Amino acid sequence: MTSRKVAKRGFSLDYIMWLFMRLSALGLYLVGIVGFTAAMIWGARNQADINTIVRWTFFPNSFHVASSDIVNIDAFMSIFWDMMQMLAIFFGVTHGINGLRIVVEDYIGSSWWRPIWRGFILVLWVFMMLAAYNLVQASVAY
C-alpha cells in the first residue's frame, strides 16, 4: 500500500474542495442559527414544542410550524425562508457528497477508476439536488 501524494501548491480541485468543506460547515451553522433565532423571536419560545423548533431550525418550512400553537404563520411563509431552505439543502448535500468523494479517492488511489468515480459522484450530486429542489417546490405549492 502506498500513501497518497500531496497535491502541488496553488488552486487545484483538492484545495478548492478542502476550502469548500470548511465554508459549507460554516454556512450550515449560519443557516441553523438564523432559523433558530427567527423561531425564537417569532413566538416559538412559548407556542412550539422542541420537535417543531428543531425541524424549523434545520428545514425552515411553514408546514413545520402549522401544526404548532403559533397563531400567525404568515411570517414563516416568504421567499427568504424558501431560500434558507435551499441553502441548507445545498450546503448539506454538497458537503456530504464531497466527503464521499474524499473517502472514495482515499481508497482507490490514483488509478483509472478515479475519473469514473468522480463522474458517478457528480451524477449522484446532480440527482440529489434535483430531487431536493422538487421536494422543496412541492412543499411550497400550498
N, C-alpha and C positions, 0 to 999 in steps of 0.2 A: 504494500500500500504506500502510495506516495502522497506527500502533502500538497495541498493546493497552492499554486503560485500566486504571489501577491501582484495585484494589478499595478500598472505604472501610474505615477502621479498625474494629476490633471483630471479633466472631466471625462469620465467613462460611465458606462451603464452601471457598473458596480458602485461607483461613488455617488451617482445621482440617486440610485435606489437606496443606498445607505442613508443619504440625507433625507430622502422621502420618508423612510421609516420613522425617523425622529420627528419630522414635521407633521406627519399624519397622526402620530400618537398625540402630539400637542393639539392638533386640530380636533381629535376625538375628545380630549379633555375639555377643550373650549366649548364644543357643542354641548357636552353634558352639563357643564357649569352654567351655560346660558339657559338651557332648558330647565334645570333645577331651580335656578334663581327666578326665572319668569313664573314657574309654577308656584313658588312660594309667595311671590309678590301678588299674583292674581287669585289668591284665596285657597291654595292647596294646604295651607297650614291648618285650617280648621275644617275644610269641606272635602277632603280626599283622604283615602287610605294610602298606605305605603306602596301597595301594588300599582295604584294609579300614578303615583309620583314617580316611581321607577320606570314605568312604561313611558311616561311623558318625557322624562329626562333623556332617555336613550332613543326614543322613537316618537318625536313630537307630532302626534296625530290627534285631531279634535275628537275622534271617536274614542280615544282612550280616556277622555275626561267626561264624555257624555253620560257614562254610567255612574259617575260620582254625584255628590250632592252639590256640585257647583251649579249655581242657577244660571249665570250668563256665560256661555261658552263662546260667544262671538269673538272675544279677544284671542281665542286659540285658533280661530279659522281665518288665516291670512296667508298670503304668498310667502311672507317671511318664514313661517313655520314649515311650509312646504319645502322651501329652500334649505332650511336647517335639517329637515328630514333627509333630503337628497345628499347633503354634505355628510351627514352621519353615515349613510349607506356607502357613499363613495369612499370616504376615508377608511371605514371598517373593512369593506370588501377588498379594496386595493392593498391595504396594509396586510390583510390575511393572505391574499394571493402572492404578494411579494415575499412573505415569509415562506410560503410553499415553494416558490422559485428558489430561494436560498437553500432550503433543505434538500430539494431535488438536486441542485447543482453540486452540493457538497457530496452527495452520494454517487453521482455519475461522473464527476471529474470533468476533464476537458476532452471529450470524445465526440464522435459524430452524432451522439444522442442529444447533446446539449441544444442545438437549434431545433430539433424535433420537439423536445420537452418545452422549450420556450414558446414555440408556436402553439402547442397544446394548452399551455397555461394562459397564453394570450386569448385563445378562443374561449377558454373557461371563464376568464375575467369578463370578456365581452358578453357572454351568455348570462352571467350572474348580474351584470349591471343592467342589461335589458330587462331581465326578469324582475329585478328590484324596481326599476323605473315603472314597469307596467303595474306592479303591485301598488306602488305609491299612487299612481294615477287612478287606479281602480278605487282606492280608498278615498281619494279626493272627490271623485264624481259622486257626490252625495245622492 
